[in-house]
Amino acid sequence: MSGKGKEVSIPQCRRKLGSTTSQVLDLLHNEDFVGNVKTILELAHQSVDYHVGKLEDLDLVEKTEKTDGRQYYRATEKGREVIEGVNVPPY
């Protein structure tokens, strides 16, 4: 757990995710950068930051370090478990 929020169970995480946040999580199943998520979902950078922040607070994604200056994130183990149970509409 990141320490940002209270411990949340997998079922609670599923209930807290909306459609857009679920789509962001799905894209971050494997490591990706925020700009790519923004382009695929056609969202403003601030919107992607909001959804990624929500996912970080739930310990579903984590930031990874890269040297190219981009912000990379990937789903945590808990995030991958949630992905398997979330019905994400096609985008």
Steps between C-alpha positions, in 0.01 A plus 500: 500500500629849416388661823288757315168350600333239714527133408230423243387149407481379140116512496508856640745601225269361236210708634708820512614486137302680234515426131785739416709400800447134405620574148813672633570203726451262208754693293747492787476121540842502342724799553413806292544874512237765571528660154409173331197452727395858423521438125321164500212619718493851348514664844666817627827446684340631821221244469748214461693632801177500703417139411857380555500677838178323593656167402816579700290581807337157469844337455402373155784665305852607584738746340812353344824685437621560147778719366305637200308761703159337459276399790461122481252300706409135524232302676597353834418138582180626664427706187538195278258310724248783467547512119399136479172582677415835337285501188658782301302625200692511170674826415 
